[in-house]
């Protein structure tokens, strides 16, 4: 995904991190380029997370056959748990992903739901198709 000239999506990500116990959000392209970030994410952190998340998606997608028995099963989400926090990575339309960090106390169902709603909002702002049923090779 490339941002339309003048498109500022940071405010949409700021709204997402208002979910209780959610810390940061980053929107990135499939090739690991930072497109937008919530407040509190400086450029260096955002670019680092974008690169990490792109690699995570690629590695996760390679596990499709193990997880489902179908090597072509579309990748949709990766959840990584740390001591007291989570990193959630979700397909966000053609060639883009949404990464969110949350504390252990977060309601992951609520965070995931809000991530999906955020992806829909991003698509509306950019005029792109939202995620439907999987990202496949995205």
Backbone bond lengths (Angstrom), bond angles and torsions (degrees), N, CA, C in turn:
res aa  C-N    CA-C-N  psi(-1)  N-CA   C-N-CA  omega(-1)  CA-C   N-CA-C  phi
1 X - - - 1.441 - - 1.516 107.70 -
2 X 1.289 116.42 135.21 1.458 118.83 171.60 1.518 107.26 -117.48
3 X 1.291 115.02 141.79 1.456 119.49 -178.53 1.507 110.91 -72.45
4 X 1.312 114.89 139.97 1.452 119.94 173.59 1.521 107.45 -66.88
5 X 1.333 117.95 147.48 1.460 119.30 179.30 1.523 110.98 -52.58
6 X 1.306 116.05 126.91 1.452 121.41 177.65 1.523 114.58 82.69
7 X 1.338 117.87 -1.84 1.466 119.65 -179.70 1.526 109.41 -72.96
8 X 1.309 116.16 121.40 1.462 121.70 178.89 1.515 107.88 -114.26
9 X 1.320 115.15 109.80 1.457 120.59 -177.99 1.513 112.55 -101.74
10 X 1.315 117.49 -2.45 1.456 120.47 -177.51 1.528 111.63 -56.70
11 X 1.322 117.77 -39.09 1.460 121.00 -178.62 1.522 111.90 -63.63
12 X 1.328 117.63 -33.53 1.462 120.75 177.35 1.528 109.71 -67.57
13 X 1.326 116.38 -39.98 1.464 119.99 178.59 1.527 110.90 -70.20
14 X 1.330 117.08 -33.83 1.468 119.69 175.38 1.525 110.68 -61.77
15 X 1.309 116.93 -37.79 1.456 120.51 177.64 1.529 110.64 -64.70
16 X 1.312 117.19 -39.03 1.464 121.49 178.70 1.522 111.57 -62.55
17 X 1.309 118.13 -41.22 1.467 119.43 -177.02 1.533 112.58 -76.54
18 X 1.323 117.15 2.88 1.461 120.52 171.36 1.525 111.92 -79.03
19 X 1.351 117.40 -9.03 1.461 120.90 174.25 1.531 106.45 -63.59
20 X 1.327 118.68 133.36 1.463 120.41 -178.09 1.537 112.96 -51.72
21 X 1.314 115.18 133.32 1.461 125.33 176.44 1.525 113.55 71.01
22 X 1.324 117.42 11.59 1.461 121.36 174.20 1.517 107.67 -93.86
23 X 1.340 117.30 134.57 1.459 120.85 -171.99 1.524 113.94 -103.04
24 X 1.323 116.24 -56.18 1.459 120.92 -173.07 1.527 110.29 -139.03
25 X 1.341 115.18 158.90 1.466 121.19 174.65 1.523 108.68 -143.24
26 X 1.317 114.90 141.44 1.465 121.87 179.37 1.525 108.18 -137.47
27 X 1.313 116.62 134.01 1.456 123.03 173.27 1.526 106.87 -105.52
28 X 1.325 116.45 129.83 1.459 120.18 -175.92 1.508 111.40 -137.23
29 X 1.312 115.23 161.57 1.456 121.06 175.29 1.530 108.43 -88.35
30 X 1.320 116.18 161.90 1.464 121.36 -179.14 1.521 112.32 -58.60
31 X 1.319 117.53 -27.74 1.461 119.71 179.69 1.525 112.65 -88.68
32 X 1.333 116.62 11.94 1.458 121.05 171.94 1.510 115.95 86.88
33 X 1.317 118.24 19.78 1.455 120.86 178.86 1.524 110.59 -95.26
34 X 1.302 116.74 134.97 1.454 123.36 179.32 1.528 110.01 -70.01
35 X 1.340 116.28 128.36 1.464 120.83 176.99 1.514 112.77 -108.45
36 X 1.337 117.13 -33.73 1.462 121.68 179.98 1.518 108.47 -163.45
37 X 1.338 115.07 157.51 1.467 119.92 179.44 1.518 109.42 -150.08
38 X 1.321 114.91 151.51 1.458 120.41 176.01 1.526 109.73 -74.24
39 X 1.318 115.77 163.84 1.465 120.90 176.32 1.521 108.99 -57.44
40 X 1.295 116.20 145.64 1.457 120.27 -179.18 1.517 113.06 93.32
41 X 1.314 116.88 -8.12 1.465 121.56 176.15 1.520 107.03 -106.99
42 X 1.324 116.23 107.31 1.463 118.49 178.19 1.529 109.99 -77.75
43 X 1.292 116.63 170.53 1.470 121.84 -175.24 1.525 111.73 -57.10
44 X 1.336 116.63 -45.32 1.464 120.05 -178.58 1.533 111.62 -61.87
45 X 1.338 117.02 -47.10 1.463 120.24 178.59 1.525 110.35 -62.64
46 X 1.318 117.06 -43.83 1.456 121.29 -179.35 1.509 112.66 -60.78
47 X 1.322 116.62 -44.79 1.466 120.12 179.06 1.525 111.57 -66.33
48 X 1.330 116.75 -37.43 1.464 120.71 178.01 1.526 110.19 -65.07
49 X 1.330 116.97 -47.50 1.462 120.97 179.92 1.524 110.52 -63.83
50 X 1.318 117.96 -39.41 1.461 120.97 178.63 1.534 110.78 -60.34
51 X 1.305 117.33 -43.68 1.470 120.91 178.70 1.528 110.64 -65.83
52 X 1.325 117.03 -43.98 1.464 121.50 179.11 1.530 110.28 -61.85
53 X 1.312 116.45 -47.58 1.465 121.21 -176.63 1.531 111.45 -63.50
54 X 1.314 117.12 -38.30 1.457 120.34 177.66 1.530 110.48 -62.22
55 X 1.313 116.28 -42.88 1.464 120.52 177.04 1.516 112.11 -65.71
56 X 1.341 116.62 -40.44 1.468 120.82 178.58 1.525 110.71 -60.43
57 X 1.316 116.77 -42.50 1.457 120.76 -178.84 1.522 109.81 -63.86
58 X 1.304 116.33 -44.07 1.459 120.49 -179.11 1.528 111.12 -62.34
59 X 1.319 116.53 -45.67 1.466 120.62 178.76 1.524 110.94 -65.62
60 X 1.316 117.14 -41.89 1.464 120.70 -179.84 1.522 111.29 -63.02
61 X 1.302 116.02 -43.09 1.465 120.86 -179.37 1.520 111.00 -59.84
62 X 1.329 116.81 -32.72 1.461 121.22 179.98 1.524 112.08 -67.10
63 X 1.331 117.56 -15.65 1.456 121.25 179.51 1.514 114.48 -90.24
64 X 1.321 118.73 8.35 1.467 121.74 -175.67 1.520 112.22 -58.18
65 X 1.306 117.84 -44.97 1.460 120.85 -178.39 1.525 111.01 -62.87
66 X 1.327 116.96 -41.74 1.462 121.47 179.09 1.528 110.86 -64.07
67 X 1.328 116.32 -43.69 1.466 120.87 -175.62 1.525 112.97 -74.33
68 X 1.329 117.47 -39.09 1.462 119.81 -171.07 1.525 114.53 -122.48
69 X 1.320 117.51 -10.40 1.456 119.79 -174.68 1.517 112.58 81.31
70 X 1.319 116.63 2.49 1.466 122.08 -178.87 1.526 108.77 -127.36
71 X 1.337 117.51 108.11 1.461 119.31 -178.00 1.528 113.51 -64.27
72 X 1.333 117.22 -15.55 1.464 121.14 -179.81 1.524 112.73 -99.42
73 X 1.332 116.85 5.77 1.463 120.24 178.76 1.528 109.29 -60.11
74 X 1.323 118.17 130.54 1.473 119.73 -175.43 1.532 112.52 -70.06
75 X 1.309 115.28 138.76 1.461 121.57 174.87 1.517 108.28 -78.11
76 X 1.347 116.43 138.25 1.447 120.80 178.97 1.522 113.23 -125.10
77 X 1.340 117.39 -37.61 1.465 119.06 -172.79 1.523 110.15 -159.38
78 X 1.326 115.44 146.45 1.461 122.55 173.05 1.517 107.71 -128.48
79 X 1.322 116.36 134.06 1.456 122.75 178.47 1.522 107.83 -119.86
80 X 1.320 116.75 124.47 1.458 122.19 176.56 1.519 107.53 -118.63
81 X 1.323 115.83 128.10 1.460 120.81 -179.19 1.519 109.48 -105.95
82 X 1.322 114.78 134.23 1.453 122.84 174.42 1.526 106.88 -111.39
83 X 1.327 118.71 -177.42 1.455 121.34 -178.11 1.505 114.17 -48.25
84 X 1.313 117.66 -53.88 1.464 121.60 -177.18 1.516 112.99 -127.32
85 X 1.328 116.90 22.36 1.456 118.28 -175.58 1.526 111.41 -157.05
86 X 1.337 114.09 171.52 1.456 122.23 179.97 1.525 109.62 -131.47
87 X 1.323 115.26 151.29 1.458 122.89 168.18 1.521 105.43 -120.69
88 X 1.318 115.96 118.74 1.462 122.47 -177.03 1.522 107.19 -112.82
89 X 1.310 115.91 126.82 1.459 122.08 -179.68 1.514 108.02 -121.81
90 X 1.327 116.57 129.24 1.455 121.27 -174.24 1.522 110.39 -135.57
91 X 1.333 115.55 143.99 1.460 120.87 173.79 1.523 108.77 -62.20
92 X 1.334 115.90 137.25 1.472 119.76 -176.28 1.520 111.52 -128.82
93 X 1.302 117.36 37.55 1.454 120.41 -178.86 1.506 110.44 107.22
94 X 1.291 116.73 -174.02 1.458 121.36 -177.89 1.518 112.01 -62.68
95 X 1.321 115.83 112.97 1.454 120.90 173.01 1.509 115.89 71.36
96 X 1.327 117.83 24.99 1.457 119.59 178.02 1.521 110.87 -143.81
97 X 1.335 115.15 156.26 1.455 122.18 -178.64 1.516 109.20 -137.90
98 X 1.322 114.81 154.75 1.455 122.15 175.75 1.522 107.52 -118.26
99 X 1.337 116.59 124.59 1.465 122.54 178.23 1.525 108.07 -112.70
100 X 1.330 115.76 134.18 1.458 121.81 -179.23 1.519 108.71 -134.50
101 X 1.320 115.71 138.93 1.460 120.23 172.55 1.525 108.41 -107.89
102 X 1.332 114.86 144.10 1.462 120.58 -178.43 1.523 109.26 -146.76
103 X 1.327 115.06 151.47 1.459 121.09 176.70 1.522 109.69 -75.03
104 X 1.324 115.57 163.75 1.468 121.64 -179.91 1.533 112.46 -58.04
105 X 1.325 117.11 -29.04 1.467 121.05 -178.25 1.531 113.09 -76.41
106 X 1.307 117.90 -7.75 1.461 121.13 -177.89 1.527 110.81 -64.98
107 X 1.310 115.06 145.66 1.461 121.87 172.08 1.532 105.95 -83.64
108 X 1.336 116.69 101.90 1.465 120.21 -173.78 1.524 113.15 -63.16
109 X 1.321 117.12 -30.13 1.461 119.82 175.46 1.516 111.03 -64.27
110 X 1.322 116.55 -43.54 1.457 121.48 178.78 1.531 110.55 -66.88
111 X 1.325 116.71 -42.91 1.462 120.30 179.58 1.528 109.92 -61.67
112 X 1.331 117.43 -45.66 1.468 120.88 179.21 1.527 111.43 -61.96
113 X 1.328 116.41 -42.54 1.466 120.45 177.86 1.528 110.70 -60.25
114 X 1.337 115.61 -45.98 1.468 119.67 179.96 1.525 111.28 -66.67
115 X 1.321 117.54 -32.79 1.460 120.48 175.14 1.523 110.27 -61.90
116 X 1.336 117.12 -44.32 1.466 120.83 178.10 1.527 111.24 -61.33
117 X 1.326 117.10 -42.01 1.461 120.99 177.97 1.533 110.65 -64.50
118 X 1.328 116.28 -38.28 1.470 120.80 177.94 1.526 110.40 -64.90
119 X 1.318 116.70 -41.56 1.467 121.02 178.19 1.527 110.00 -60.30
120 X 1.334 116.87 -41.71 1.468 119.79 176.63 1.525 110.78 -61.55
121 X 1.323 117.33 -42.55 1.476 121.45 -179.68 1.515 111.16 -65.17
122 X 1.321 116.91 -41.42 1.470 120.74 178.58 1.523 109.44 -61.36
123 X 1.321 116.26 -43.36 1.465 120.43 178.39 1.509 112.44 -60.51
124 X 1.319 116.85 -39.09 1.465 120.67 178.21 1.523 111.21 -64.29
125 X 1.328 116.82 -42.85 1.462 120.85 -178.82 1.524 110.71 -66.31
126 X 1.330 116.34 -40.76 1.462 120.11 -176.12 1.520 113.44 -91.17
127 X 1.317 116.67 -11.12 1.456 119.36 -178.00 1.513 112.41 71.98
128 X 1.349 118.12 34.48 1.459 121.44 177.98 1.516 109.22 -112.90
129 X 1.313 115.42 160.52 1.461 120.51 178.67 1.522 109.04 -72.85
130 X 1.348 117.21 132.02 1.463 119.99 176.19 1.513 110.51 -72.30
131 X 1.321 115.38 168.88 1.449 122.92 178.19 1.526 109.42 -63.94
132 X 1.324 117.22 134.51 1.457 121.85 175.51 1.507 108.91 -135.44
133 X 1.329 116.66 103.96 1.445 121.71 171.82 1.505 116.87 73.43
134 X 1.285 120.90 -0.67 1.453 120.92 177.19 1.495 112.27 146.32
135 X 1.309 113.76 163.04 1.454 119.22 -176.53 1.512 112.15 -108.56
136 X 1.333 117.33 -5.54 1.451 119.40 179.83 1.492 111.80 49.75
137 X 1.295 116.10 -117.07 1.449 120.57 -178.90 1.508 113.23 -90.22
138 X 1.322 117.39 12.69 1.467 120.34 -178.22 1.491 112.58 -61.72
